[in-house]
Amino acid sequence: MGRILSIDYGKKRTGLAVSDPLQLIAGGLATVSTHELFDYLQSYIAREQVERIVIGEPRQPNGQPSENLARVQQFVNRWRKAMPQIPIEYYDERFTSVLAHQAMLDAGLKKKARQDKALVDEISATIILEDYLRSKK
């Protein structure tokens, strides 16, 4: 059984999270510059067995596509052509940023830490992965 990797894709930064090999626990992996994402993922997959990728599908609260959806679709299409052996699927990411900020508050992080957008992106990717893992049980 391989890991499941999740992506919170952003215009500038992208948050990543990964499961353990048994696909039970989600943990933050990194936040990378979006233009370095493809190379980062290829390097990570060369070191770790990844079974699939889950990418947040950006939608507005009313379900309509957000402005970032076109960029996400472009990345997904590129991935599917270059790495067809590792499936990538969309997963609803609505409210993950709100949940990430709430998790930071609940953890008692100071205001300066809560303003760290890279940390928010990584926590958002972790929330996407946790929800995905829960939905598969």
Phi, psi and chi 1 to 4 in degrees:
 res  aa     phi    psi   chi1   chi2   chi3   chi4
   1 MET       -  132.0 -153.6 -177.8 -105.5      -
   2 GLY  -100.3  172.7      -      -      -      -
   3 ARG   -74.4  159.4  -63.1  175.3 -172.8  -87.2
   4 ILE  -112.2  131.4  -62.0  174.9      -      -
   5 LEU  -111.0  137.3 -169.1  140.2      -      -
   6 SER  -117.9  151.7   70.6      -      -      -
   7 ILE  -127.8  127.8  -59.1  173.3      -      -
   8 ASP  -106.5   92.0 -179.7   35.9      -      -
   9 TYR   -78.5  127.2 -167.6   93.6      -      -
  10 GLY  -126.1  165.8      -      -      -      -
  11 LYS   -62.9  -42.7 -173.4  175.9 -179.6  179.3
  12 LYS  -104.8  -43.9  -65.2  179.4 -176.8  177.6
  13 ARG  -125.8  152.3  -72.8  173.7  -40.6  -79.2
  14 THR  -132.0  127.1  -64.3      -      -      -
  15 GLY   -88.8  142.6      -      -      -      -
  16 LEU  -128.1  144.1  -58.2  170.9      -      -
  17 ALA  -139.2  160.0      -      -      -      -
  18 VAL  -144.4  150.0   69.3      -      -      -
  19 SER   -89.9  167.3   74.5      -      -      -
  20 ASP   -74.1  167.3   63.3  -60.5      -      -
  21 PRO   -59.4  -25.3  -26.4   35.8      -      -
  22 LEU   -86.3   -1.4  -63.4  175.9      -      -
  23 GLN    60.5   40.9  -59.3  176.6    2.5      -
  24 LEU  -105.5  -37.0  -60.1  171.9      -      -
  25 ILE  -123.0  135.5  -59.5  167.8      -      -
  26 ALA  -101.8  139.7      -      -      -      -
  27 GLY  -142.6  148.7      -      -      -      -
  28 GLY   -62.9  142.5      -      -      -      -
  29 LEU  -109.1  -56.8  177.2   62.1      -      -
  30 ALA  -172.2  169.3      -      -      -      -
  31 THR  -124.0  125.7  -59.8      -      -      -
  32 VAL  -122.9  157.0  -61.0      -      -      -
  33 SER   -63.5  133.3  174.7      -      -      -
  34 THR   -58.9  -35.5  -62.5      -      -      -
  35 HIS   -71.1  -11.6   74.3  -85.1      -      -
  36 GLU  -102.7   -0.3  -62.9  170.6   -3.4      -
  37 LEU   -59.4  -49.5  175.8   61.8      -      -
  38 PHE   -58.2  -48.0 -155.6   87.3      -      -
  39 ASP   -64.3  -40.1  -67.1  -22.7      -      -
  40 TYR   -60.4  -46.8 -179.4   92.7      -      -
  41 LEU   -63.9  -42.7  -69.8  175.9      -      -
  42 GLN   -61.3  -40.8  -73.6 -176.4  -47.5      -
  43 SER   -65.9  -43.3  173.0      -      -      -
  44 TYR   -63.3  -43.7 -177.1   81.0      -      -
  45 ILE   -67.6  -26.4  -71.9  167.9      -      -
  46 ALA   -68.4  -26.6      -      -      -      -
  47 ARG   -97.0  -30.9  -63.4 -174.1  -44.3  -90.0
  48 GLU  -124.8  147.3  -63.2  -73.2  -18.7      -
  49 GLN   -81.9  114.6 -175.6 -178.1   -5.3      -
  50 VAL  -113.5  123.6  173.4      -      -      -
  51 GLU   -83.3  -38.2 -177.2  176.8  -56.5      -
  52 ARG  -159.9  164.4   81.9  177.2   39.9 -107.6
  53 ILE  -120.9  137.3  -65.3  174.9      -      -
  54 VAL  -115.6  125.9  177.4      -      -      -
  55 ILE  -119.0  134.7 -170.5  163.9      -      -
  56 GLY   -62.2  130.9      -      -      -      -
  57 GLU   -95.7  107.6 -176.2  175.9   29.9      -
  58 PRO   -74.4  116.9   22.4  -24.8      -      -
  59 ARG  -132.6  153.9  -61.5 -138.4  168.7 -110.7
  60 GLN   -76.6  163.7  -63.3  173.2   11.8      -
  61 PRO   -53.9  -29.3  -28.2   35.6      -      -
  62 ASN   -83.9    2.6   66.0    3.3      -      -
  63 GLY    94.3  -10.0      -      -      -      -
  64 GLN   -71.4  151.2  -65.8  -61.7  -47.9      -
  65 PRO   -61.8  143.2  -17.3   26.5      -      -
  66 SER   -90.3  171.9   78.1      -      -      -
  67 GLU   -64.0  -23.1   70.8  170.3   69.2      -
  68 ASN   -81.6  -11.8 -162.0   36.1      -      -
  69 LEU   -59.9  -39.6 -176.0   57.1      -      -
  70 ALA   -61.2  -41.1      -      -      -      -
  71 ARG   -65.3  -40.8  -73.8 -172.5  -76.4  -87.1
  72 VAL   -63.4  -44.4  170.8      -      -      -
  73 GLN   -62.1  -37.8  -70.8  171.1  -31.6      -
  74 GLN   -61.5  -45.1 -134.4  174.2    6.6      -
  75 PHE   -63.3  -46.0  175.0   82.0      -      -
  76 VAL   -59.5  -44.3  168.3      -      -      -
  77 ASN   -62.5  -42.8  -68.3  -23.0      -      -
  78 ARG   -62.0  -43.6  179.8  178.7  175.2 -153.6
  79 TRP   -62.4  -46.9 -177.0  -95.4      -      -
  80 ARG   -61.4  -32.9  -74.0  178.6  174.1  155.3
  81 LYS   -74.3  -43.7  -78.0 -178.7 -172.6  166.1
  82 ALA   -80.8  -34.9      -      -      -      -
  83 MET  -131.5   59.7  -57.1  -70.8  -76.6      -
  84 PRO   -64.0  -18.4   23.5  -32.0      -      -
  85 GLN   -74.4  -15.6   70.7  -82.5   19.2      -
  86 ILE  -115.7  103.8  -59.3  176.6      -      -
  87 PRO   -64.5  148.3   15.8  -20.8      -      -
  88 ILE  -127.6  134.2 -174.3  167.8      -      -
  89 GLU  -135.5  152.8   65.6 -177.2  -89.6      -
  90 TYR   -80.9  149.9  -66.8  101.8      -      -
  91 TYR  -145.0  134.3 -165.7   77.8      -      -
  92 ASP   -55.0  123.7 -171.4  -10.3      -      -
  93 GLU  -110.9   12.2   71.1  169.2   20.1      -
  94 ARG   -56.2  135.7  -78.8 -180.0  -74.4 -179.2
  95 PHE    74.1    3.7  -50.8  113.9      -      -
  96 THR   -66.3  -34.8   53.4      -      -      -
  97 SER   -65.7  -39.6  -67.3      -      -      -
  98 VAL   -63.4  -45.0  172.5      -      -      -
  99 LEU   -64.6  -36.0  -67.0  170.2      -      -
 100 ALA   -64.6  -44.4      -      -      -      -
 101 HIS   -62.7  -39.5  -81.2   98.5      -      -
 102 GLN   -65.3  -40.4 -173.1   59.0   50.6      -
 103 ALA   -62.6  -37.4      -      -      -      -
 104 MET   -67.0  -40.2  -66.1  168.7   86.0      -
 105 LEU   -63.8  -46.6  -81.7  170.4      -      -
 106 ASP   -61.5  -31.2  -67.2  -13.1      -      -
 107 ALA   -79.6   -6.8      -      -      -      -
 108 GLY    79.9   22.0      -      -      -      -
 109 LEU   -68.8  142.0  -67.4  178.4      -      -
 110 LYS   -68.2  162.7  -58.6  -91.3 -171.1 -113.2
 111 LYS   -55.8  -42.5 -175.0  176.9 -178.2 -179.0
 112 LYS   -61.1  -42.4 -173.8  152.0 -178.8   87.5
 113 ALA   -66.7  -36.5      -      -      -      -
 114 ARG   -69.4  -19.8  -67.3 -167.5  -46.2  -96.7
 115 GLN   -86.3   -3.0  -68.3  172.2  -22.5      -
 116 ASP   -74.5   99.8 -179.5   -4.5      -      -
 117 LYS   -64.7  -29.8  -68.6  179.9  179.5  172.2
 118 ALA   -64.1  -40.4      -      -      -      -
 119 LEU   -66.7  -40.2 -178.5   58.2      -      -
 120 VAL   -60.4  -42.5  172.4      -      -      -
 121 ASP   -64.0  -41.8  -66.9  -21.7      -      -
 122 GLU   -66.6  -42.1 -171.8  174.8  -36.6      -
 123 ILE   -65.9  -38.6  -67.4  171.4      -      -
 124 SER   -60.8  -42.5  -66.8      -      -      -
 125 ALA   -63.0  -37.1      -      -      -      -
 126 THR   -66.2  -40.6  -54.3      -      -      -
 127 ILE   -64.7  -42.1  -68.8  168.8      -      -
 128 ILE   -57.8  -46.4  -69.4  167.7      -      -
 129 LEU   -67.4  -42.0 -175.4   54.2      -      -
 130 GLU   -59.4  -45.0  -73.7  173.1  -18.2      -
 131 ASP   -63.1  -42.2  -74.6   -8.3      -      -
 132 TYR   -62.1  -48.0  177.3   82.5      -      -
 133 LEU   -60.6  -41.8  -67.7  172.7      -      -
 134 ARG   -62.3  -39.6 -129.1 -176.0  -25.1  -91.2
 135 SER   -68.5  -21.6   77.0      -      -      -
 136 LYS   -89.3   -7.7  -64.3  -59.4  174.2 -169.9
 137 LYS   -82.5      -  -72.5 -174.3  179.2  173.2
